[in-house]
Amino acid sequence: MASRQEGFFVQDGDELDYHSAIVPSEGKKPIHVNGHELVVPRLRVRRDSAGKAITQPPGLWFWEVNDPDQLEPDGSETWMELGFFSGPKDLEKKLLDFFARDWGDKVTGPTGALKDGHGVWDRFLFRRSGEQTKKMMEVREEYWQAQRQQQQQQEEEQEQEQEQEQQQ
């Protein structure tokens, strides 16, 4: 879900739900389809037969959505392909096109949200088995905080190694 290979949401089993009416802060206007919230549950990155996320350079992830109205002949769930997207803004546009605009439905909302993707990280909810559901913005912040801590720890370890080498 990012142009960089962040990998913070692509473990097997991770899913996203999209809620167009979630706003990043009070006073902001939501995105509506014909005056109502668009909810698209169970989005995920498609995997190959080895279980590896399907991607294309530069940083495109292959997304699919669960089709609750159909089952495969063997009784397993059906997933519809959405295509390759580099980030939440592109994925949101596809969802609004696929589930609304392509059917002639009217999509309304703030220009910044519709054209520039403002607040898009908040409109996707992240679900991982055994964890509490949270906004993608929270997941993203946690990921980058962990990355900064890891980098800081590596820098401290390098400094300690250099000090030990100088003492010898």
C-alpha positions as CSV (number, residue, x, y, z in Angstrom):
1,M,0.0,0.0,0.0
2,A,2.9,2.2,-0.5
3,S,5.3,3.3,-3.2
4,R,8.1,2.2,-0.9
5,Q,8.5,-1.4,0.0
6,E,7.2,-0.8,3.6
7,G,5.6,-4.2,4.0
8,F,3.6,-3.2,7.1
9,F,0.4,-4.8,6.1
10,V,1.2,-7.7,3.8
11,Q,1.4,-10.6,6.1
12,D,-0.7,-13.6,5.0
13,G,-4.2,-13.1,6.4
14,D,-4.0,-9.3,6.7
15,E,-7.1,-7.5,5.3
16,L,-8.4,-4.0,4.9
17,D,-11.9,-2.6,5.1
18,Y,-12.8,0.6,3.4
19,H,-15.2,3.1,4.9
20,S,-15.8,6.2,2.9
21,A,-17.4,8.2,5.7
22,I,-14.5,8.1,8.1
23,V,-13.0,11.5,8.4
24,P,-9.5,12.4,9.8
25,S,-10.8,15.0,12.2
26,E,-14.0,16.6,13.4
27,G,-15.6,19.1,11.1
28,K,-14.4,17.4,8.0
29,K,-16.9,16.2,5.4
30,P,-17.1,12.5,4.4
31,I,-17.1,10.9,1.0
32,H,-20.6,9.6,0.1
33,V,-22.1,7.5,-2.7
34,N,-25.7,8.7,-3.4
35,G,-25.7,10.3,0.0
36,H,-24.6,7.2,1.9
37,E,-21.3,5.7,3.1
38,L,-19.6,3.2,0.9
39,V,-18.3,0.2,2.9
40,V,-16.1,-2.3,1.2
41,P,-15.0,-5.1,3.5
42,R,-12.2,-7.6,3.1
43,L,-9.6,-6.2,0.7
44,R,-6.3,-8.0,0.6
45,V,-3.0,-8.3,-1.4
46,R,-3.2,-11.3,-3.7
47,R,-0.6,-14.0,-3.2
48,D,1.0,-16.5,-5.6
49,S,0.9,-20.3,-5.1
50,A,3.9,-20.0,-2.7
51,G,2.1,-17.5,-0.5
52,K,4.2,-14.6,-1.6
53,A,2.6,-11.2,-2.2
54,I,2.2,-10.4,-5.9
55,T,3.9,-7.1,-6.7
56,Q,5.3,-5.2,-9.7
57,P,8.0,-2.6,-9.6
58,P,8.0,0.2,-8.6
59,G,6.0,-0.6,-5.5
60,L,2.7,-1.8,-7.0
61,W,0.7,-4.4,-5.0
62,F,-2.0,-6.6,-6.6
63,W,-5.3,-6.2,-4.7
64,E,-8.4,-8.3,-4.6
65,V,-11.8,-8.0,-2.8
66,N,-13.9,-10.7,-1.3
67,D,-17.2,-11.5,-3.1
68,P,-19.5,-12.7,-0.3
69,D,-22.3,-13.5,-2.8
70,Q,-20.3,-16.2,-4.6
71,L,-18.4,-19.3,-3.6
72,E,-16.0,-21.4,-5.7
73,P,-17.2,-24.9,-6.8
74,D,-15.2,-26.4,-3.9
75,G,-17.0,-24.1,-1.4
76,S,-14.1,-21.7,-0.8
77,E,-14.4,-18.0,-0.9
78,T,-14.4,-16.0,-4.1
79,W,-12.0,-13.1,-4.6
80,M,-12.4,-10.5,-7.4
81,E,-9.2,-9.0,-8.8
82,L,-9.0,-5.2,-8.6
83,G,-5.5,-4.7,-10.1
84,F,-2.2,-3.2,-9.2
85,F,-2.1,-0.1,-7.1
86,S,0.8,1.8,-5.5
87,G,-1.0,3.3,-2.5
88,P,-4.2,4.0,-0.7
89,K,-5.2,7.0,-2.9
90,D,-5.0,4.8,-6.1
91,L,-6.9,1.9,-4.3
92,E,-9.6,4.3,-3.1
93,K,-10.1,5.7,-6.6
94,K,-10.5,2.1,-7.9
95,L,-13.1,1.3,-5.2
96,L,-15.1,4.4,-5.9
97,D,-15.0,3.7,-9.6
98,F,-15.7,-0.1,-9.3
99,F,-18.5,0.1,-6.7
100,A,-20.1,3.5,-7.6
101,R,-19.1,5.6,-10.6
102,D,-19.1,2.7,-13.1
103,W,-22.7,2.1,-12.1
104,G,-23.7,5.7,-12.5
105,D,-23.8,6.4,-8.8
106,K,-22.9,9.9,-7.6
107,V,-19.8,10.2,-5.5
108,T,-19.6,13.4,-3.4
109,G,-17.1,14.7,-0.8
110,P,-14.4,17.3,-0.3
111,T,-12.3,18.0,-3.3
112,G,-9.1,17.4,-1.3
113,A,-10.3,13.9,-0.4
114,L,-11.6,13.0,-3.8
115,K,-8.8,14.4,-6.0
116,D,-5.8,14.4,-3.7
117,G,-6.5,11.6,-1.3
118,H,-6.6,13.7,1.9
119,G,-7.5,11.5,4.8
120,V,-7.3,8.3,2.8
121,W,-5.1,6.5,5.4
122,D,-7.9,7.0,7.9
123,R,-10.6,5.5,5.6
124,F,-8.9,2.1,5.4
125,L,-9.2,-0.1,8.5
126,F,-6.5,-2.8,9.1
127,R,-7.3,-6.2,10.4
128,R,-4.8,-8.9,11.4
129,S,-5.8,-12.1,13.3
130,G,-5.2,-11.7,17.0
131,E,-4.9,-7.9,16.9
132,Q,-7.4,-5.1,17.4
133,T,-8.8,-3.4,14.2
134,K,-7.2,0.0,13.7
135,K,-6.9,2.7,11.1
136,M,-4.2,2.4,8.5
137,M,-2.8,5.7,9.7
138,E,-2.2,4.2,13.1
139,V,-0.5,1.1,11.5
140,R,1.6,3.4,9.4
141,E,2.7,5.5,12.3
142,E,3.5,2.4,14.4
143,Y,5.5,0.9,11.5
144,W,7.6,4.1,11.0
145,Q,8.2,4.5,14.8
146,A,9.5,0.9,14.9
147,Q,11.7,1.6,11.8
148,R,13.2,4.6,13.5
149,Q,13.8,2.7,16.7
150,Q,15.5,-0.1,14.8
151,Q,17.7,2.4,12.9
152,Q,18.6,4.1,16.1
153,Q,19.5,0.8,17.7
154,Q,21.7,-0.1,14.7
155,E,23.5,3.2,14.9
156,E,24.1,2.8,18.6
157,E,25.5,-0.7,18.0
158,Q,27.8,0.6,15.3
159,E,29.1,3.3,17.6
160,Q,29.8,0.8,20.3
161,E,31.7,-1.4,17.8
162,Q,33.8,1.6,16.7
163,E,34.6,2.5,20.3
164,Q,35.7,-1.1,21.0
165,E,37.9,-1.1,18.0
166,Q,39.5,2.2,19.0
167,Q,40.2,0.9,22.5
168,Q,42.0,-2.2,21.1
